[in-house]
Amino acid sequence: MENKVYDVIIIGSGPAGLTASIYAKRACLNVLVLTNPNSVDSQICNTYEVCNYPGFNNISGQELYDKFRNHAKELDVVIKNEKVTEITDIYLDIKKVLTKNAEYFTKTIILATGGSPKKGGFDGEDNFVGNGVSYCATCDGAFFKDKEVAVIGGGDTAVEDAIFLSRLAKKVYLIVRRNELRATKVLQSEIKEAKNVEIIYETVVKSVIGESKLTGILIKGKNDVIMSELSIDGLFVGIGMNPGSELLKDKVEFDGDYIKAGENCETSVKGIYVVGDVRKKQLRQVITACADGANAITSIQNYLTNHNESK
């Protein structure tokens, strides 16, 4: 058992967590990063190309992530490959982070466990991720300028994605499993005014078509016996995210599956912070994840200063 008390323990090593670690080191805080060895470090690693991160035009997601990680290592950030199993004593001055084989003590905690997109569940999905199948319209939409694409889903995420893509693509198909949209009325009105968007109700995607890249999809209506083929260049799955918020379940305030925290990234419990895709916010991209990491450390500096002064 390690008896050292850290200023901050960061759980997760994606862009948000690594940015927080860099800012923590520059603030001369004792910081430890714990990352799950059995999962991908970040969703960005599965992104073929990133074109909207300032200063890096047309860089692969893996290459951009490696730059983040190398930056942290150059500052001697300690990153341990240990899956966190529990967070305890969150209301005490010294909080406890448990892994399978160890327990760590810290004054503050940052949860940076990210999230994973909900899968569409159609045949061939995993084989075409990055080759026509995407889970982020704002990330990958520019690759389909003047092309034909489809979006799966009928909620806010899917409709927002379809609206965004309608400004870039030649044609957008919105494939909805139900006989109506679940999105807010404002979004429904906007999508129905988009002239290059066609909504296909009571239909599901069964499989993708293509060899090295996607060229179409097989769809099936509620009452159809035979599947029909739809030729498209890209398929966007917009049915939501699964945030990695389990470690703080029933410990802090939630908004749905996401953890509530303002721009300072502080949760409803003092000394506990959340950053990146696990936080309830408007936009979940690399740049906002990095901003969260920086904001969280600034908040922690203020927290530690005020906490010490009050003693």
N, C-alpha and C positions, 0 to 999 in steps of 0.2 A: 504493500500500500504506500502510495506517495503522500507525504505530509505537507508538501509545498502548497501554498495558497496563491493561486493566480489572480491577477487583476481581472482577467476575462478569459473564458473558455468559449471558443467558437465551434459550434457543431455543424459541420458541413464545409466543403472546400470548393464550392462553385465560385463564380465571379463575385457574388456578394460576400461570401465568407473570406475569400482571399483578399479582397479589397479591405475588408475590416481588419484582417491580420496585418496588412501593410500599414494602414493608418495607426493601428495599435503599436506596432514597432516604432514608428516615427514619433509616437507620443510617449515613448519609453515605458510602455505598459508591459507587464509580464503576461504573455499571451500563449495559449496552447490551442491548436486546431486539431479536432478529432473528426475523422472521416470514415465512412463505412467502406471497408475494403471489398465488400461484395456488390457494390453498385457503381454505376458510371459517375465520375466526379461531377459532371454537369451536363445538362441537356445540350449545351453548346457544342459538346464533343460530337454530337450526332448531326450537327448542322454542316451541310456541305460547304456553304459559303456565307460569309457575313459581309454585307455591303453598307450597313448603316451605323457602324461604330466609328466615331470620329477619329481620323488619323490612320485608319487601316481600311483601305479600299480593296475589296475582293480578296479577303483573307479567309482561310478555312476556319471553321469553328474550333477544331482541334488545335490549330496553330495559335489562334488568339488565346485559347485557354492555357496553352503551354507558356505563353508570355506572362500571363497572370501568375501562374505557379512559379515560374523561374524568378520573377520579381520578388515574390514572397521568400523564396529560398535564399536569394542574394542578401536579404535582410536577416537571415538566420531564424526565420519563423519555424517553430517546431510543429511539424505535422505528423500525427500518429494515426496509423491505419487501425482504428478501433471503433467498432460499432457501439454507439451509446444505447443503453437499454433502459435507462431511467434517469430522471432529474428529480432530486428531492431537496428538502429544506429550503424551498424557494423564498420563504418569508424571513429567513434568518440572514444575518450579515454575511455568513459564510455558507454558500450553497454547495450542493454535492452533485457531481455528475458520475454516473455509474456505467461501466462497460462490463463485458463478460468477465474480464480478468483483473479489473482494477477499479479504484474509485479516486476521483479527483476533487479538489476543493477550490472554490473560486468565489470572488466577490460579485462578479456579474457573469451573465451568460448571454450569448447571441445564438439564436437558432437560425441556421442558414441551410436548412435541409431541402430547400427547393420544392419541386413538384414534378409530376410526370403527366403528360397529356393522356386523356382517356382514349383508348384505342377504338377504332371503328368496328373491328371484329370481322372484317371481310377477308376472303382468301387472298393471299399474296401481299398483305399489308406490310409486314415487316421487311419483305424483300425489296420494296420500292421506296422505303423511307429515304429521302434525299435524292431520289430518281423519279420524282413525279408526285410522291405522297408527302404532304407537309402537315404540320400541326400549328403553324404560325403564319397567318396571312401577312401580317405586317413585316415579318422577317423575310419571307420568301416571295411575296407577291410580285416584286419587281422583275423576277426571272420570267414571269408569264405575261409581260406586256404585249398587248395585241394578240394574245392567244386565247384558247378556249379552256375554261376550267370549271370544276364543280366543287361545291361545298356541301358537306354532310352536316345536318342538324337543323333544328327549328327554334332554338333558344336565342338569347341575346348574343352569345359568342358567335354562332354561325351566321346570324343575320348581319352583325357588325362586320364579320369577315367578308361576306358577300358584297356588302355596300362598298367596303374598301377596295375589293378586287374589281368591282364594276367600273372604277375609275382608271383601271390599268388594262384589264383584259378586254378582248373583243366580245366575248360571250361568257356569262356566268350562269351555271345551273345550280339552283339551291334544292338539294334533295332532302325531303322531309318525311320522316317515318309516319307521322300522324297526318290527320286530315286538316290540320290548322297549325299556324305558327304559335310558339309559346313566348316569343320575344315581346318586349314592351310595345305598346300601341304606337309610340313615336317611331320606333325602328321599323315596325310593320308598314307604317305609312311611307317611310322613306324607301324601303326596299321595293315596294310596289310601284313607286314612281320611277325606278331605274329601268330604262328602256332595254338595256342589254342583259337583264336578269330574268331568267325563266324559273319559276318555282314548280317543282314536281312533287306533288303530295302523295302520301300513302305509298311510298317507294323506299326500298333499301338497296344499298350497294352489296352485291354478292361476291364479286371478285374484281381484280384488276387485270388489264390486258397489256401485254408488252413483253419485250425481251430484255434489253439493257436499260430501257426506260419506259415509263408508262405512256401508252398510246390511247387507252380507253378503259372503260369499265363496263361490267355487266350489271344491269339493274333489274329489279323485279318488283312489280306493283303488287298491291294487296290481293287482287283477284286474278293476277296473271299466272298462267301455268308455265309459260315459256319466258325465259329472261331475254331482255333486249340489250343491244350494245349501244353505248354512247361514246363517241369519239371525242376525247379531250386530251389536253396536254398536261394538266395538273389536277390533283385532287387534294382538297383541304378538309381535314377532319376538325370540325368545330363543335365538339360536344362537351367541352369543359376540361378541367384539370383535376388531378388528384394531388393536393398539396401534402407535403410530408410534415404534417402538424401533429402527429400522434403523441409525441413526447410531452406536449403541453396540454393535451386533452384534459378537460376538467380542472385545469390549473390556472388558466388565464381566460380572458373573454375572447369569444369567437364570433365571427360573422359567417354563418354557414360553416363550411369546412376550413375557412381561412382565419388566421389569427388577427384580431383587431390591434392596430398600432398606427399612430400618426406618423407624420414626416420625421419625427425624432426617433421612430422605430421602437419606442418603449411600449411594452404591453401594459395590461392593467395591474401588473405586479412590478413594483420597483426593483430595478436591477436585472430584469429579464427583458431581452430585446429580440425582435424578429426582423429578418432582412430577406429581400429577394422574393421568389415566387410564393413563399409560404405566407406572406403578408397580404392582407386585404388592401388592394390598391387598383388604380385605373389601368396601368400599363405594366406588363411583365416582359421586360427585355433585358439584355445584358447591361445596357447603359443605366437603367433604373435600378438594377440589382447592385451595381457598383456604387451608385449614389446612396442606396440604403446602407451599404457597408460603411461608407464614410460618415454618414449621419449618425449611425449607431455608436461609433467610437467617440464622436464629439459629445453625444449624450452621456456616454459612460464616463468620459473625463469630467463632465459637470457633476454627475452623480457621485463619483468618488471624491471629488473636491468638497462638495457640500456635505457628504456623509462624514468625512474626516473632520470637517469644521464643527459639526454638530456634536462631536464626542467630547 
